[in-house]
Amino acid sequence: MSRSALVGLALLLGVAPLLSGIAARTKARLTGRRGAPLLQLYWDLARLRRKGVVYSRTTTWVFRLAPIVLVATAALAACLVPLDGRRALVSFSGDFVAFAYLLALGRFFLVLAALDTGSSFEGMGASREVTVAAFAEPALFLAFIALVLATGSLSLGGALGAPLTQAWPTAVPALAMVTASLFLVLLAEGSRVPVDDPATHLELTMIHEVMVLDHSGPDFALILYGGALKLALFGALLVGAVVPRAGLAPGLGLAVLVLGLLGVAVLVGIVESVTARLRLSRVPQFLTAASALAALAVILLLVR
Amino acid sequence: MPRLADLLLLLVMLTSFVVLGTTRLSTCIRAVAFQGLLLGMLPLALYPNGELHTWGLAVGTMAVKAVILPRFLSWAIREAAVRREVEPRVGYALSLLLGVVAVAAAFAISTGLPLPERTREMLVPAALATVIIGLFVLITRSKALVQVVGYLMLENGVYLFGLTHVERVPFLVEAGVLLDVFVGVFIMGIVVFHINREFDSLDSARLTELTDR
């Protein structure tokens, strides 16, 4: 367990709520508005933290447990990613499966909580969320398989660590396609625009947001934070795949991570400004394209 | 230099996927025009110290595949006022997946083919994949104009295969391929207009209604 990995985890946990603020600011600037403060989500979290909680009488303990599970699983998944570009806090063979299913576990509890409220709108949102997740998962796994093939390392710590530095010069096209695929998955998993719209306030069009309508106070703060953390986590994966930092000094690696995360947030904001949201029936096609890209990368790496 | 050729071939395959995944006719045509541009650049990348023949092939290919034919197709779209969306018999998501299967199959097949040793590694699988995907588009799309795009992609695949023998086979072969494409698109364009005039539709399923009573 190295100190820089711990600092990386702290940085990720701290910087996560900033990303949605930057994405929103980028979007506002590109559309000629001033936009909300960059730190808006921090203020929101602080405000929600002070508020009371209202629980519906139809809900059970699952509803109260879900926000905690969401944040806990995201934080655990963050431990598996080599945030300083060298090694992860926890690393074992095949840990990318754990990464994917820790996030899936958080989502599972969020869906259970949504169904627990008995609201038909939330049930609809839950069904959509699971549909999107089912299509995003193959893309994520194919991207991981491509990374494993490129680096010959079976853990995220290795696949995004030192072996990747050697893999980039020999397999530029395949790794570029993996990166593109990971970005599309990030947009889907982070509930961003081509798939979902974080700014919408109409239940019929929401996916992620509609599931959390019944949460309030600190519970809702945890859910907002969990969502931000998940976005930051995929951002960290993306930065890890694009910029192998094993050769850099630990401090510099962490600085690159933070800069990269901010860059990803700006990119998300740009995508949100220039594309319209996809019709719901077209979302699977979008994610299948992500899977196809990653699958092509896998084929290329297999035959080289 | 061979690296550059591999990159171009990869982009050729990706543009095929754009055609498989898009719903807009104009995007289809732009994708196939871009593919033509890539195909024109390929001979220069494959044979960097090429003589006049290579340059002629490159310029000719770019002119026909990237400029003239796409112009012709977009003109047809405007004239015929085709609905922008294509209505496939196989869904877009499934098309994309089958495209991946086609690429995998192309790579698998080409390792077992008894080819002359001079052929470049990626060229044959890319050619096979483009042919298969072109054929697939030709079969599964119902709008006649998209089928023309599919036919063009098929021809692009044949052209890629021809590139393996540029040094030995005379210039005429490539010229023949270009001519073939031109004539094919020309005829199909005429057919498209006829269908459009007669039935006010570009759906080729209607062709079965053509009977001489």
Chai-1 contact restraints between the chains, C-beta under 6 A:
chainA,res_idxA,chainB,res_idxB,connection_type,confidence,min_distance_angstrom,max_distance_angstrom,comment,restraint_id
A,P173,B,L10,contact,1.0,0.0,6.0,A-B,restraint_1
A,P284,B,A93,contact,1.0,0.0,6.0,A-B,restraint_2
A,Q285,B,Y92,contact,1.0,0.0,6.0,A-B,restraint_3
A,Q285,B,A93,contact,1.0,0.0,6.0,A-B,restraint_4
A,T288,B,A93,contact,1.0,0.0,6.0,A-B,restraint_5
A,T288,B,L96,contact,1.0,0.0,6.0,A-B,restraint_6
A,A289,B,G21,contact,1.0,0.0,6.0,A-B,restraint_7
A,A289,B,L96,contact,1.0,0.0,6.0,A-B,restraint_8
A,A292,B,L96,contact,1.0,0.0,6.0,A-B,restraint_9
A,A292,B,V100,contact,1.0,0.0,6.0,A-B,restraint_10
A,A295,B,V100,contact,1.0,0.0,6.0,A-B,restraint_11
A,I299,B,V103,contact,1.0,0.0,6.0,A-B,restraint_12
A,I299,B,A104,contact,1.0,0.0,6.0,A-B,restraint_13
A,I299,B,F107,contact,1.0,0.0,6.0,A-B,restraint_14
A,V303,B,F107,contact,1.0,0.0,6.0,A-B,restraint_15
